[in-house]
Amino acid sequence: MAIGAGTAFAISLITASFSYYYDSSTLVHSPMQKFNTVNVSQKLIKSQVSNKEPEADKTTSSDVLKADQIDQIIQQNQFSIVVNQFGTLISKIFRVDVDFLAANNPIEDRYLAHILTKECGIFGVLDGHWDVHCVDTVKEYLPSYVLSELTEAKMNSHALKETEYRKVIMNALTRAFVRLDRDILDIPRRVIPNFDALTPEEIAALPESLRIDARNQILCALTGSCAVLAYIDGDNLYVANTGDSRAVIGYKNNSGWQAKALTEDHQASNPSELAQLKSEHPGEEATVAYKRKPNGPLRVIGGMMPSRAFGDAKFKWPLDWHSKVDALIASVPRVKHSFKSSPHCLTPPYMTAKPEVRHHKINPRDSFMVIASDGIFDCLSNAEVVAAVGQYIDSISTNRKAVSKRGRSVDISDVIHISEDFKDDGTTKLLHKIRDNNASAHLIRTALSNGKGEKEISRLLDLPVKSRRDHRDDMTVVVVFFDNDEIKKHSIDLDKMKLKGLEGVEAKFL
């Protein structure tokens, strides 16, 4: 698909002097051509982020992991993006911390961190389900769809008032989500010649190599992914959410750390989502969302807990497509899932990828934003998430003061351990000690503990791979620290942190 003409900044990094240089350039738009935003040099990476899971050696008869083994598992994928350390790049952001921990094998979560222009960037978390095909596609293509829609929207918005401009941007983000999902759902038409005219029997009789290749590509539509994406343009923050991952702002007042939710969970258990489902499918009130078990969660036509997501084609395709794809899948060797249609799928679509988009004006009191998958929020509330990151920030200041009184310089080992007599603010799930110099790693550790201490962390990390998902979900966290005096005052030394650069966005479309 072609995209409209527009202008953006090309970004390059002068690694020798650690300074950023900007050069404005006109974009040449072509489906196969890259946008003129180049990747920040990988010379900033001080250690590689691994996708492999460390194997903890058993060291005690009780099979309790040692502290350093727990650290290795939690911290193996952590890294930080220091945005404004050496110059102005996305002016409202100081630093971004990222970490993720697998429960599924392989992990089905992904993160987003991209530079668009001098003032703009996107950050997000994707939570896949039924395997990684859809979530990998969304990670690869969503940034390009977002940039495409934003470029075209801004081109015609120069004379608009601020409130009208916000609506234009919010609509552009909505179109990006919906357009990508439409292209994902339309994959059968593109990979099976004359798909609309063929019968299920004719599809099952196609050459085997064609059927296997088609099945492999259609898996992107059959699997699914929730997504929460934050677009930061100067002091304007837009959050587009489809599914049950979350974004929340953390700020501090005289009463302590406070949370402001930027998203709402899109689940069948959400009264507004359930009401929408029932209104769109009259006569199906008993089956449009129900519990498979008496104490289980509400699920859309008995299948999905989220009511919005990319992919999940068996909840969206026309019924005649179901029978055609079923015939295709049955005619080739089975993969991980069978993707059977629900008997209650009578009047699709039952799900949508249309996001809920909210705007927030970043103000001087805003300290950070947490974007995380539901694996974190299964354990912690919004307030507890903010309190944990706030504890991380406060502990740095506490240790700096303590070290200063002892008359020596501050070392990284001093600022990541709080004293034995540290008192929290009443939130019982806060950890007694902070062992992480990365806020996202600290938040994952806090979620694993869930108020039960280090033995619970050890238990959850030491579970066999096959049973882990029965006890916890994948956890992915992106903490965006805003560029304000409070954060700069509490910022820690970077010498021992894993650093990575922001990526540009390549123009690519399904």
Secondary structure, DSSP 8 states (H G I E B T S, - for coil): ------EEEEEEEETTTTEEEEEEEE----TTS--S-----GGG-SS----S-------STT----HHHHHHHHHTT-EEEESSSSS-SSTTEEEEEEEEE-SSSS--EEEEEEE-SSSEEEEEEEEEESSSHHHHHHHHHHHHHHHHHHHHHHHT-TT--HHHHHHHHHHHHHHHHHHHHHHHHTHHHHHSTTTTT--HHHHHTS-HHHHHHHHHHHHHHHSEEEEEEEEEETTEEEEEEESS-EEEEEEEETTEEEEEE-----BTTSHHHHHHHHHHSTT-TTTSEEESSTTS-EEETTTBSBSB-EE-GGGTS-HHHHHHHHHHHHTS---S------TT--S----B---EEEEEE--TTEEEEEEE-HHHHTT--HHHHHHHHHHHHHHHHHHHHHHHHTTS---HHHHT---TT---SS-TTS-SS---SSHHHHHHHHHHHTTS-HHHHHHHHTS-HHHHTTT---EEEEEEEESSHHHHHH----TTS-B---B-------
